[in-house]
Amino acid sequence: MAEAKSGMRKPVFTKVDQLRPGTNGHNLIVKVVSAKMVLQKGRPDGPQLRQMRIAECLVGDETGTIIFTARNEQVDLMKADTTVILRNAKIDMFKGSMRLAVDKWGRVEVTEPASFTVKEDNNLSLVEYELVNVVEE
């Protein structure tokens, strides 16, 4: 039997400008430019255990920016000028534009401040995509 490799493999970090619609499994190091709460609701009949919070955060690196949808506990980590590592992030499409998200299979971690400056004039969430079905004859 072949000897199994022990330990986990090193994550491959991608840049914001390499993100494409419908892709997943991205690892990124980004800075939070801004964060805006878009939804905050709790169950009126009980304690605040089932409170749902969603914030749209503009995050980016030296190649561009994209809107990251932070959910529940992730909202607390996404403060302006914070550097975060997004592990196993995916691209969700919302009204024809890309949004970055981390679900229960990924992780958001705050890390030490990065040395890069965010390139704010290349916002990938402003690019509108259209799903086109190609019919092969």
MINUTI-45294 format. One record per residue (C-alpha): residue in three letters; residue number from 1; x, y, z. Coordinates in nm, 2 decimals. Layout:
N
@resn:ala | resi:NUM | px:X | py:Y | pz:Z
...
end
This chain:
137
@resn:met | resi:1 | px:0.00 | py:0.00 | pz:0.00
@resn:ala | resi:2 | px:0.13 | py:0.35 | pz:-0.09
@resn:glu | resi:3 | px:0.23 | py:0.57 | pz:0.20
@resn:ala | resi:4 | px:-0.04 | py:0.84 | pz:0.26
@resn:lys | resi:5 | px:0.08 | py:1.20 | pz:0.29
@resn:ser | resi:6 | px:0.02 | py:1.33 | pz:0.64
@resn:gly | resi:7 | px:-0.09 | py:1.68 | pz:0.71
@resn:met | resi:8 | px:-0.30 | py:1.93 | pz:0.52
@resn:arg | resi:9 | px:-0.19 | py:2.09 | pz:0.19
@resn:lys | resi:10 | px:-0.09 | py:2.45 | pz:0.18
@resn:pro | resi:11 | px:-0.37 | py:2.69 | pz:0.08
@resn:val | resi:12 | px:-0.33 | py:2.86 | pz:-0.26
@resn:phe | resi:13 | px:-0.43 | py:3.22 | pz:-0.23
@resn:thr | resi:14 | px:-0.59 | py:3.40 | pz:-0.53
@resn:lys | resi:15 | px:-0.63 | py:3.76 | pz:-0.61
@resn:val | resi:16 | px:-0.96 | py:3.95 | pz:-0.64
@resn:asp | resi:17 | px:-0.92 | py:4.01 | pz:-1.01
@resn:gln | resi:18 | px:-0.90 | py:3.63 | pz:-1.08
@resn:leu | resi:19 | px:-1.25 | py:3.57 | pz:-0.94
@resn:arg | resi:20 | px:-1.51 | py:3.45 | pz:-1.19
@resn:pro | resi:21 | px:-1.88 | py:3.38 | pz:-1.17
@resn:gly | resi:22 | px:-1.99 | py:3.04 | pz:-1.04
@resn:thr | resi:23 | px:-1.66 | py:2.95 | pz:-0.89
@resn:asn | resi:24 | px:-1.58 | py:2.84 | pz:-0.54
@resn:gly | resi:25 | px:-1.30 | py:2.72 | pz:-0.31
@resn:his | resi:26 | px:-1.12 | py:3.05 | pz:-0.31
@resn:asn | resi:27 | px:-0.87 | py:3.16 | pz:-0.04
@resn:leu | resi:28 | px:-0.80 | py:3.53 | pz:-0.03
@resn:ile | resi:29 | px:-0.63 | py:3.79 | pz:0.19
@resn:val | resi:30 | px:-0.83 | py:4.11 | pz:0.17
@resn:lys | resi:31 | px:-0.88 | py:4.44 | pz:0.35
@resn:val | resi:32 | px:-1.22 | py:4.56 | pz:0.45
@resn:val | resi:33 | px:-1.29 | py:4.90 | pz:0.28
@resn:ser | resi:34 | px:-1.64 | py:4.95 | pz:0.42
@resn:ala | resi:35 | px:-1.92 | py:4.75 | pz:0.58
@resn:lys | resi:36 | px:-2.30 | py:4.82 | pz:0.57
@resn:met | resi:37 | px:-2.57 | py:4.63 | pz:0.75
@resn:val | resi:38 | px:-2.85 | py:4.54 | pz:0.51
@resn:leu | resi:39 | px:-3.06 | py:4.30 | pz:0.72
@resn:gln | resi:40 | px:-3.10 | py:4.25 | pz:1.09
@resn:lys | resi:41 | px:-3.39 | py:4.05 | pz:1.22
@resn:gly | resi:42 | px:-3.46 | py:3.84 | pz:1.52
@resn:arg | resi:43 | px:-3.74 | py:3.61 | pz:1.63
@resn:pro | resi:44 | px:-3.99 | py:3.82 | pz:1.83
@resn:asp | resi:45 | px:-4.12 | py:3.52 | pz:2.03
@resn:gly | resi:46 | px:-3.79 | py:3.42 | pz:2.20
@resn:pro | resi:47 | px:-3.44 | py:3.51 | pz:2.30
@resn:gln | resi:48 | px:-3.19 | py:3.65 | pz:2.05
@resn:leu | resi:49 | px:-3.06 | py:3.31 | pz:1.97
@resn:arg | resi:50 | px:-3.20 | py:3.30 | pz:1.62
@resn:gln | resi:51 | px:-3.11 | py:3.65 | pz:1.51
@resn:met | resi:52 | px:-3.01 | py:3.68 | pz:1.15
@resn:arg | resi:53 | px:-2.77 | py:3.95 | pz:1.04
@resn:ile | resi:54 | px:-2.64 | py:4.02 | pz:0.69
@resn:ala | resi:55 | px:-2.39 | py:4.29 | pz:0.59
@resn:glu | resi:56 | px:-2.25 | py:4.39 | pz:0.26
@resn:cys | resi:57 | px:-1.88 | py:4.47 | pz:0.29
@resn:leu | resi:58 | px:-1.66 | py:4.61 | pz:0.02
@resn:val | resi:59 | px:-1.33 | py:4.41 | pz:0.04
@resn:gly | resi:60 | px:-1.03 | py:4.41 | pz:-0.18
@resn:asp | resi:61 | px:-0.66 | py:4.38 | pz:-0.24
@resn:glu | resi:62 | px:-0.40 | py:4.54 | pz:-0.47
@resn:thr | resi:63 | px:-0.58 | py:4.40 | pz:-0.79
@resn:gly | resi:64 | px:-0.94 | py:4.51 | pz:-0.72
@resn:thr | resi:65 | px:-1.25 | py:4.51 | pz:-0.49
@resn:ile | resi:66 | px:-1.57 | py:4.30 | pz:-0.46
@resn:ile | resi:67 | px:-1.87 | py:4.30 | pz:-0.23
@resn:phe | resi:68 | px:-1.85 | py:4.03 | pz:0.04
@resn:thr | resi:69 | px:-2.18 | py:3.92 | pz:0.20
@resn:ala | resi:70 | px:-2.11 | py:3.87 | pz:0.57
@resn:arg | resi:71 | px:-2.36 | py:3.66 | pz:0.76
@resn:asn | resi:72 | px:-2.43 | py:3.65 | pz:1.14
@resn:glu | resi:73 | px:-2.10 | py:3.61 | pz:1.33
@resn:gln | resi:74 | px:-1.90 | py:3.71 | pz:1.03
@resn:val | resi:75 | px:-2.05 | py:4.06 | pz:1.06
@resn:asp | resi:76 | px:-1.86 | py:4.13 | pz:1.38
@resn:leu | resi:77 | px:-1.53 | py:4.05 | pz:1.21
@resn:met | resi:78 | px:-1.58 | py:4.28 | pz:0.91
@resn:lys | resi:79 | px:-1.48 | py:4.62 | pz:1.04
@resn:ala | resi:80 | px:-1.33 | py:4.89 | pz:0.81
@resn:asp | resi:81 | px:-0.95 | py:4.88 | pz:0.76
@resn:thr | resi:82 | px:-0.93 | py:4.52 | pz:0.90
@resn:thr | resi:83 | px:-0.73 | py:4.26 | pz:0.71
@resn:val | resi:84 | px:-0.91 | py:3.92 | pz:0.69
@resn:ile | resi:85 | px:-0.83 | py:3.58 | pz:0.54
@resn:leu | resi:86 | px:-1.13 | py:3.43 | pz:0.36
@resn:arg | resi:87 | px:-1.10 | py:3.05 | pz:0.33
@resn:asn | resi:88 | px:-1.31 | py:2.84 | pz:0.10
@resn:ala | resi:89 | px:-1.50 | py:3.14 | pz:-0.03
@resn:lys | resi:90 | px:-1.74 | py:3.12 | pz:-0.32
@resn:ile | resi:91 | px:-1.89 | py:3.35 | pz:-0.58
@resn:asp | resi:92 | px:-2.27 | py:3.40 | pz:-0.55
@resn:met | resi:93 | px:-2.46 | py:3.58 | pz:-0.83
@resn:phe | resi:94 | px:-2.70 | py:3.86 | pz:-0.71
@resn:lys | resi:95 | px:-2.89 | py:4.05 | pz:-0.97
@resn:gly | resi:96 | px:-2.64 | py:3.97 | pz:-1.24
@resn:ser | resi:97 | px:-2.33 | py:4.08 | pz:-1.04
@resn:met | resi:98 | px:-2.07 | py:3.88 | pz:-0.84
@resn:arg | resi:99 | px:-2.08 | py:3.87 | pz:-0.46
@resn:leu | resi:100 | px:-1.82 | py:3.69 | pz:-0.25
@resn:ala | resi:101 | px:-1.95 | py:3.47 | pz:0.04
@resn:val | resi:102 | px:-1.82 | py:3.22 | pz:0.29
@resn:asp | resi:103 | px:-2.07 | py:2.95 | pz:0.40
@resn:lys | resi:104 | px:-2.05 | py:2.70 | pz:0.68
@resn:trp | resi:105 | px:-1.77 | py:2.51 | pz:0.50
@resn:gly | resi:106 | px:-1.54 | py:2.81 | pz:0.50
@resn:arg | resi:107 | px:-1.37 | py:3.04 | pz:0.75
@resn:val | resi:108 | px:-1.32 | py:3.41 | pz:0.81
@resn:glu | resi:109 | px:-1.02 | py:3.50 | pz:1.02
@resn:val | resi:110 | px:-0.88 | py:3.84 | pz:1.12
@resn:thr | resi:111 | px:-0.51 | py:3.86 | pz:1.06
@resn:glu | resi:112 | px:-0.23 | py:4.12 | pz:1.10
@resn:pro | resi:113 | px:-0.26 | py:4.43 | pz:0.88
@resn:ala | resi:114 | px:-0.15 | py:4.37 | pz:0.52
@resn:ser | resi:115 | px:0.10 | py:4.60 | pz:0.35
@resn:phe | resi:116 | px:-0.09 | py:4.64 | pz:0.02
@resn:thr | resi:117 | px:-0.32 | py:4.93 | pz:-0.07
@resn:val | resi:118 | px:-0.66 | py:4.84 | pz:-0.20
@resn:lys | resi:119 | px:-0.72 | py:4.92 | pz:-0.57
@resn:glu | resi:120 | px:-1.07 | py:5.07 | pz:-0.54
@resn:asp | resi:121 | px:-1.12 | py:5.16 | pz:-0.91
@resn:asn | resi:122 | px:-1.16 | py:4.80 | pz:-1.01
@resn:asn | resi:123 | px:-1.49 | py:4.69 | pz:-0.85
@resn:leu | resi:124 | px:-1.58 | py:4.34 | pz:-0.98
@resn:ser | resi:125 | px:-1.93 | py:4.37 | pz:-0.83
@resn:leu | resi:126 | px:-2.01 | py:4.65 | pz:-1.07
@resn:val | resi:127 | px:-1.96 | py:4.43 | pz:-1.37
@resn:glu | resi:128 | px:-2.30 | py:4.29 | pz:-1.48
@resn:tyr | resi:129 | px:-2.31 | py:3.93 | pz:-1.62
@resn:glu | resi:130 | px:-2.58 | py:3.77 | pz:-1.82
@resn:leu | resi:131 | px:-2.64 | py:3.39 | pz:-1.84
@resn:val | resi:132 | px:-2.64 | py:3.29 | pz:-2.21
@resn:asn | resi:133 | px:-2.74 | py:2.94 | pz:-2.32
@resn:val | resi:134 | px:-2.52 | py:2.82 | pz:-2.60
@resn:val | resi:135 | px:-2.70 | py:2.57 | pz:-2.84
@resn:glu | resi:136 | px:-2.45 | py:2.35 | pz:-3.02
@resn:glu | resi:137 | px:-2.57 | py:2.21 | pz:-3.36
end
